[in-house]
Amino acid sequence: MPVVVLEPNTYYDLTVTCNTSGTEATEETEGTDPCPNFGRVWEAKLVYSNSGEPFVTCGRCSRPVQIMDAVKCDPQPEIS
């Protein structure tokens, strides 16, 4: 799993993937199906890094995604 370090208060274009693989049923719980985006890689554009730890979720399962790569936007968007 790559470790991507982001600067705080900066916009990035991210490459992300969903790792929600689902769970097997046990005696106590029902199993869950994998996310339809499981293993799919996609781009998330103009993501603000907040304190250096952006919170990006999968649009299908609403779970956090893994950041694979980040490219700092140049120029940075101007917000008024």
Buried (B, 14 or more C-beta within 10 A) or exposed (E): EEEBEBEEEBBBBBBBBBBBEEEEEEEEEEEEEBBEBBEEEBEBEEBBBEEEEBEEEBEEBEEBBBBBEBEEBEEEEEEE
